[in-house]
Amino acid sequence: MTKVIERRTHGNGKWHEPGVPHDGWKCVGFVDLGEEQITCEMCDRQSVRYAHTMGHPDHPVTLTCGSKCAGRMEGEPAHAKWRERFSRNAAARRARWDSRHVSAKR
């Protein structure tokens, strides 16, 4: 019996598109959107709050991705997690500072 492998037509994103590299990407930008606003351009599934902009020398456009895809594309999942953790901690520090330092001018 021959095993037939079906390719799903939705939810695969660019991971299954011919010509799109799977590794060797570099993070060229990162931003905290404040809330989940977009969908990862690589997998077309993950909702993204912390947007990693990924670039590759053999791909004509950058892709905005979530942490799981960004880490996989870089080959270093810890780098993507670190960027998110750093951003999350910075936002928490700003919030604590703002709550303690009320303006003297009223």
C-alpha positions as CSV (number, residue, x, y, z in Angstrom):
1,M,0.0,0.0,0.0
2,T,1.4,3.4,-1.0
3,K,1.1,6.2,1.6
4,V,-0.2,9.4,0.3
5,I,0.8,12.6,2.0
6,E,-1.7,15.4,1.7
7,R,-0.7,19.0,1.8
8,R,-3.1,21.1,3.7
9,T,-4.2,24.2,1.8
10,H,-4.8,26.4,4.8
11,G,-2.9,27.3,8.0
12,N,0.5,26.4,6.7
13,G,1.7,29.8,5.8
14,K,5.0,30.2,4.2
15,W,6.6,27.2,5.9
16,H,5.3,25.1,2.9
17,E,5.8,27.6,0.1
18,P,8.5,26.8,-2.3
19,G,11.3,29.3,-2.4
20,V,10.8,30.6,1.1
21,P,13.9,29.8,3.2
22,H,13.3,28.1,6.6
23,D,16.5,29.1,8.3
24,G,19.2,31.8,8.1
25,W,16.9,34.6,8.9
26,K,17.9,37.6,11.1
27,C,15.8,39.8,13.3
28,V,15.9,43.3,11.8
29,G,13.3,44.9,14.0
30,F,11.1,44.2,17.1
31,V,8.1,46.0,18.5
32,D,5.5,45.5,21.2
33,L,2.1,46.2,19.6
34,G,0.4,46.5,23.0
35,E,-2.1,43.7,22.2
36,E,-2.4,40.9,19.8
37,Q,-3.1,42.8,16.6
38,I,-1.7,40.8,13.7
39,T,-1.2,37.2,12.5
40,C,2.3,35.8,12.0
41,E,3.2,36.1,8.3
42,M,5.3,32.8,8.4
43,C,2.7,30.4,9.8
44,D,-0.5,32.4,9.3
45,R,-1.8,31.0,12.6
46,Q,-0.2,32.6,15.7
47,S,-1.7,35.9,16.9
48,V,1.1,38.4,17.5
49,R,1.6,41.1,20.1
50,Y,5.4,41.1,20.1
51,A,6.3,41.5,16.4
52,H,9.7,40.2,15.2
53,T,10.6,41.6,11.8
54,M,12.7,38.9,10.1
55,G,14.9,39.5,7.0
56,H,16.8,37.0,4.8
57,P,19.3,37.8,2.1
58,D,17.7,35.3,-0.3
59,H,14.1,36.5,0.3
60,P,12.9,39.8,-1.2
61,V,10.6,41.0,1.6
62,T,10.8,41.0,5.4
63,L,8.2,39.0,7.4
64,T,6.5,40.0,10.7
65,C,6.4,37.0,12.9
66,G,5.6,35.7,16.3
67,S,8.2,34.3,18.7
68,K,7.8,30.7,17.8
69,C,8.4,31.2,14.1
70,A,11.1,33.9,14.7
71,G,13.1,31.6,16.9
72,R,12.8,28.7,14.4
73,M,13.7,31.0,11.5
74,E,16.8,32.3,13.4
75,G,17.8,28.8,14.6
76,E,17.9,30.3,18.1
77,P,14.5,30.2,19.9
78,A,16.1,31.7,23.0
79,H,16.8,34.9,21.1
80,A,13.2,35.5,20.3
81,K,12.1,34.7,23.8
82,W,14.7,37.1,25.2
83,R,13.5,39.9,23.1
84,E,9.9,39.4,24.3
85,R,11.0,39.0,27.9
86,F,13.1,42.2,27.7
87,S,10.2,44.2,26.2
88,R,7.7,42.8,28.8
89,N,10.0,43.7,31.7
90,A,10.7,47.2,30.3
91,A,6.9,47.8,30.1
92,A,6.4,46.6,33.7
93,R,9.2,48.9,34.9
94,R,7.7,51.9,33.1
95,A,4.3,51.1,34.6
96,R,5.7,50.8,38.2
97,W,7.7,54.1,37.7
98,D,4.6,55.9,36.4
99,S,2.5,54.8,39.4
100,R,5.1,55.9,41.9
101,H,6.1,59.3,40.3
102,V,3.0,61.4,40.2
103,S,3.6,64.8,38.7
104,A,3.9,67.7,41.2
105,K,2.2,70.0,38.8
106,R,-1.6,70.0,39.1
